[in-house]
Amino acid sequence: MRAAGLTSGKVGAGPGTQAPFKVIIPARYASVRLPGKPLLEIAGKPLIRHVYERAQATAAEEVLIATDDHRIAAACRAFGAEVVMTRADHRSGTDRLAEVIAARGWPDDILVVNLQGDEPCMPPALVDQVAGNLAGHGSVGMATLAYPIVDARTLFDPHVVKVVTDAQGYALYFSRAPIPWHRDEFHDGRQALPPGGQHLRHIGLYAYRSAFLTRFVAWPPAPLELAESLEQLRVLWHGEGIHVGLATEDPGPGVDTAADVQHLLDFLHRGQPGSCVTPDLSADLNS
């Protein structure tokens, strides 16, 4: 199933090559819905370690963890990750990325992938894909991914972000509402998945050119962004583009609430295809 206008985005560096990029994993302790989330133990390891191992399996030339919390920093350094300490007053992980870029003095054309610290099942292939997607679309400073929606429950869930694009795969709008709205299919409050595979679930994985990210964080929040609580709408509000690639696979569950932790454990227990969390066997090996 492929939505009109979207491609996998595997372009930009030439056949068999991958455009160079870096990964930054933002992590904070003071999550409103799940405090201490990066340090939650999943299969014998802290959640943030699973995310880091996903990043290490990509083609990234450098992987950093950005945090303002010394507990997270200590845990990450214990398993060998490079940590960059950042300010505590950032509104989002994107602002944290911009601070790292400035502190490191990276050139304007560096590609940076924001791999959120609560995505332990993000396939490494998608991290490579979103970086390649941005490399292949030089007219924009930001790229992301989407995946077809296959059930009505997902389509009408306000916690699932939807995206619509133009014929070339550039984002027209992101929303928590079911978009596009089918006048005939959805009349009288009907909640059904229309035929044709036109609905896309946005995957919260982003690639940026460093110069664009520096500009982005200097803009104030936009009205649409505040209404939907979706940071990427700030880009569209300012008339800039976001390219959306069709993800080559469906990522596993992220962790945002306590219920999501149980969902992740159930996902792993079922042995879902692409299950990415691996247990820490060091205790057994050393016993």
C-alpha positions, 0 to 999 in steps of 0.5 A, a space after each residue: 500500500 503506497 499513498 499517492 505522492 510518497 516514496 521511500 525517500 532512499 535517494 541523495 547519496 548515490 547507489 549503495 551509499 548513505 549520506 553522512 549524518 549524526 544522531 542526537 538522542 534528547 533525554 529528560 528526567 522530568 517527563 510530566 506523564 512518566 517521570 524518570 522515563 529514560 531510566 525505566 528498566 526494560 528487559 534488564 536495561 534502562 530505556 535510554 540504552 535500548 534507544 542508544 543501541 538502535 542508533 548504534 546500529 545505524 549508519 550514523 557517524 556519531 551518536 550523542 545523548 543530550 540531557 540536563 539530568 546527571 542521573 541520566 548522564 551517569 547511566 548513559 556513560 556507564 554503558 559507554 555512550 557519549 553524553 552532552 549536558 544541556 540546559 534545563 529550560 528547553 521547551 523541547 528536545 529540538 531545542 536541546 539538539 540546537 544547543 548541542 549543534 552550537 556547542 559542537 560548532 558543527 557546519 551548517 550543512 551537517 545532517 542531524 537526526 533527532 531520535 527521541 529517547 522514548 523510542 526503543 523499537 525504532 528500526 535502524 533502517 528508518 533512521 538511515 532512511 530519514 537521513 537519506 530522505 533529507 539528503 535527497 531533497 535539497 530544497 528543504 531543511 527538514 524531513 520525516 516519515 509516515 506509514 499507512 494507517 490500516 484501521 479506523 481506531 488509529 485514524 480517529 485516535 487523537 494521540 496518533 498524528 496524521 499527515 497529508 502531503 502534496 504530489 511530491 511528498 511535501 507536507 501540507 498539514 499535520 493534525 491529531 484529527 483524521 485528515 483528509 476528512 472524507 465528507 461522505 465516509 465520515 458523515 453522521 459520526 461514522 468512524 470507518 477507514 475509507 478505501 484507497 490508503 490515503 491516510 498516513 500516520 506520522 512517525 516522530 523521527 526527524 532529520 534536519 540540516 543544522 543551519 535550518 534547526 538553528 533558525 527553527 528554534 529562534 522562531 516563536 511557537 506558531 498558533 497552529 502549533 499551539 492549537 495542535 501541540 505539534 511542533 512541526 507545524 511551526 515550520 509550515 506556518 513560516 512557509 518552509 517545507 518538510 519532506 515526508 518519506 513513506 517508511 519502509 517498515 512500521 516502527 514498534 511502540 514508543 513509551 510516553 505513559 505507564 500504559 505504553 510500558 505495558 504495551 511495549 512489554 506485551 509487544 515483546 512478549 508476542 514476539 512481534 516482527 522487528 522486536 528490537 529490545 534485547 535483554 541484558 545477558 551480562 549477569 547470566 554470562 558472569 554468573 
